[in-house]
Amino acid sequence: MTRPPTAAQRRVIDTADPVTGRLRGTESQLAALVKRGLAFRHPRPPHDHFLTPAGHRIRESAAEAEAPAEPEPPAATAGVFTARVGGEEQAPKSGPARAREVHSAWQGLLELRRMTHPDGSTERPCGWERTHLVQAAALALEAAGHRPAGPEGADGYRVRATPQPEAVAVHEPSAEARRACAATLERAGWQTGEYAEPRTGTRYLLASPRRT
C-alpha cells in the first residue's frame, strides 16, 4: 500500500489552486510529491509544479471528508472559488470582485487545458473538466456572463449532473437564454443538444465535453 503523504506534503496539496492544481512549496517538498506521482513539473518556463490526477484525488477526498453530504451543490465557501451552478441557497454576491474571481478561474482553466493537452490546445475540455462536469460547465457559463438561477427557481441557468456518462443537464426556462447557453458551451469546447423531459415536456440542454 502506498504511504499517505506527510503532514507537510498534505499542506502543500491542500493549498494547491483548486482549478489549475498549481503548487507552492519548497523544492524538496515539490520533488517528493513528483517522486510519489502526486505532482509534475511543467516542462515549459517557469517550470511550476502542478497536481497530477492522483494528487487532485487526495486533495478532494480530504475536502469531501470534512464536508457533510448535501442533495444540492454546495455554495462557495470563503477562500475557495466555486462556480455558480444555479439554485444555491447561499450564493456569492455578484459584483466586480466576483467578476474578477470568475475571470481568473476561467483563465486558469484555459491554462490547465494548454498544459495538459499534448498539442497545447485550449479549445477543448481537459481531464479535470471531465471529472468535474457540473463545475466545468457552470464556470464556462458564468465566465460568459450568463445569469444563474436563484434559490427560488427564478429565471437563470441550473447545471445538474445526469445518469449519463460525461453529460450534464442545463436547465433554463427561457428558450432564447437556453440557445445562448448552448452557443457558449459549444464555443467552450462542449457539444450540446436540446431535449424535452418525457413527463413534463420541459426543455433542457444536454452537454458533454468534446474529445476532438
C-alpha positions in Angstrom: 0.0 0.0 0.0 1.3 3.4 -0.9 2.2 5.5 2.1 0.0 8.5 2.7 1.6 12.0 2.2 3.3 13.5 5.2 1.7 16.4 7.1 3.9 18.9 5.3 3.1 17.4 1.9 -0.6 17.4 2.7 -0.4 21.1 3.5 1.2 21.7 0.1 -1.5 19.6 -1.6 -4.4 21.2 0.3 -3.3 24.8 -0.6 -3.0 24.0 -4.3 -5.0 26.2 -6.7 -8.5 24.5 -6.8 -8.8 24.9 -10.6 -5.3 24.5 -12.1 -3.7 22.5 -9.3 -0.7 24.8 -9.2 1.5 24.1 -6.2 3.6 26.3 -3.9 6.2 24.7 -1.6 9.9 24.1 -1.0 11.9 22.4 -3.7 12.3 19.3 -1.5 8.5 19.1 -0.9 7.7 19.5 -4.6 10.3 17.0 -5.6 8.9 14.5 -3.1 5.4 14.9 -4.5 6.7 14.4 -8.0 8.5 11.2 -6.9 5.3 9.9 -5.5 3.3 10.7 -8.6 1.2 13.3 -6.9 2.7 16.3 -8.8 4.5 17.0 -12.1 6.9 19.7 -13.1 5.8 21.6 -16.2 8.4 21.4 -18.9 7.9 25.0 -20.0 9.2 28.0 -18.1 8.7 29.0 -15.4 8.6 25.2 -14.7 5.9 25.4 -12.0 4.6 22.3 -10.3 1.0 21.0 -10.6 -1.1 18.2 -9.1 -1.5 15.1 -11.1 -4.9 13.4 -11.2 -3.8 11.3 -8.2 -2.9 14.5 -6.3 -6.2 16.0 -7.1 -8.0 12.9 -5.7 -6.1 13.2 -2.4 -7.0 16.9 -2.2 -10.7 16.3 -3.0 -11.0 13.3 -0.7 -9.9 15.4 2.2 -12.4 18.1 1.3 -15.3 15.6 1.0 -14.4 14.0 4.3 -14.8 17.4 6.0 -18.0 18.5 4.3 -21.4 16.9 5.0 -23.3 15.4 2.1 -26.0 17.6 0.6 -28.5 16.9 -2.1 -27.9 20.2 -3.8 -24.5 21.5 -4.9 -22.8 23.4 -2.0 -22.4 27.2 -2.1 -18.9 28.7 -2.4 -17.0 28.8 0.9 -14.7 31.6 2.0 -11.3 31.4 0.3 -12.3 28.7 -2.2 -13.7 29.5 -5.7 -16.8 27.6 -6.7 -18.6 28.3 -10.0 -22.3 29.2 -9.7 -24.3 26.1 -10.8 -27.6 27.9 -10.1 -30.2 27.4 -7.3 -27.7 27.7 -4.4 -29.3 28.7 -1.1 -26.3 30.9 -0.2 -24.7 32.2 -3.4 -21.7 34.5 -3.5 -22.6 38.2 -4.1 -22.3 39.4 -7.6 -20.2 42.5 -8.4 -16.7 43.5 -9.5 -14.9 41.2 -7.0 -16.9 38.1 -8.1 -16.4 39.0 -11.8 -12.6 39.1 -11.2 -12.7 35.7 -9.4 -14.7 34.2 -12.3 -12.4 35.6 -14.9 -9.3 34.4 -13.1 -10.8 30.9 -12.7 -11.6 30.7 -16.4 -8.2 31.9 -17.4 -6.7 29.3 -15.0 -8.8 26.6 -16.6 -7.7 27.6 -20.1 -4.1 27.4 -18.9 -4.7 23.9 -17.5 -6.0 22.9 -20.9 -2.9 24.2 -22.6 -0.6 22.4 -20.2 -2.3 19.1 -20.2 -3.2 18.7 -23.9 -0.2 17.3 -25.9 -0.9 19.9 -28.7 -1.3 22.8 -26.2 -4.9 23.3 -27.3 -7.3 25.5 -25.2 -10.3 24.8 -27.4 -11.4 21.5 -25.9 -12.0 20.4 -22.3 -9.3 18.8 -20.3 -9.2 15.8 -17.9 -10.1 18.0 -14.9 -13.3 19.1 -16.6 -14.3 15.5 -17.4 -14.1 14.6 -13.7 -15.8 17.9 -12.6 -18.5 18.2 -15.3 -21.0 20.3 -13.4 -18.4 22.8 -12.1 -16.7 23.0 -15.5 -19.9 23.7 -17.4 -21.1 26.2 -14.8 -17.7 28.0 -15.0 -18.0 28.3 -18.8 -21.5 29.8 -18.4 -20.7 32.1 -15.6 -17.5 33.4 -17.2 -19.5 34.2 -20.3 -21.9 36.4 -18.3 -25.0 34.1 -18.1 -27.1 34.5 -15.1 -27.5 31.6 -12.7 -30.9 30.8 -11.1 -31.6 31.9 -7.6 -32.7 29.6 -4.8 -36.4 30.1 -5.6 -36.0 28.8 -9.1 -36.4 32.1 -10.9 -35.1 32.6 -14.4 -31.5 31.6 -14.9 -29.5 28.5 -15.6 -29.1 25.5 -13.4 -26.4 22.9 -14.2 -27.0 19.4 -12.8 -25.4 16.0 -13.1 -27.2 13.3 -15.1 -27.0 9.5 -15.1 -25.3 9.6 -18.5 -21.5 9.4 -18.5 -19.8 12.7 -19.3 -23.0 14.7 -19.6 -24.7 17.4 -17.6 -28.1 18.9 -17.9 -28.5 22.7 -18.2 -32.0 23.9 -17.3 -33.0 27.4 -18.4 -36.7 28.4 -18.7 -36.1 31.0 -21.4 -35.8 29.5 -24.9 -33.6 32.4 -26.0 -31.3 32.1 -23.0 -31.2 28.4 -23.4 -29.9 28.8 -27.0 -27.4 31.4 -25.8 -26.1 28.9 -23.1 -25.8 26.2 -25.9 -23.7 28.6 -28.0 -21.4 29.5 -25.1 -20.8 25.8 -24.2 -20.1 25.0 -27.8 -17.5 27.8 -28.0 -16.0 26.5 -24.8 -15.5 23.0 -26.4 -18.7 21.2 -25.4 -21.3 19.6 -27.6 -24.9 20.2 -26.8 -28.4 19.1 -27.8 -31.8 20.2 -26.7 -34.3 17.7 -25.3 -37.6 17.5 -23.5 -38.4 15.8 -20.2 -40.7 12.8 -21.0 -43.3 13.6 -18.3 -43.4 17.4 -18.2 -42.2 18.4 -21.7 -39.8 20.9 -20.1 -36.9 21.7 -22.5 -33.3 21.4 -21.3 -29.8 21.1 -22.7 -27.7 18.0 -22.5 -24.0 19.0 -22.8 -20.8 16.9 -22.9 -17.2 17.8 -23.4 -15.8 17.3 -26.9 -12.8 15.0 -27.3 -11.6 16.3 -30.6 
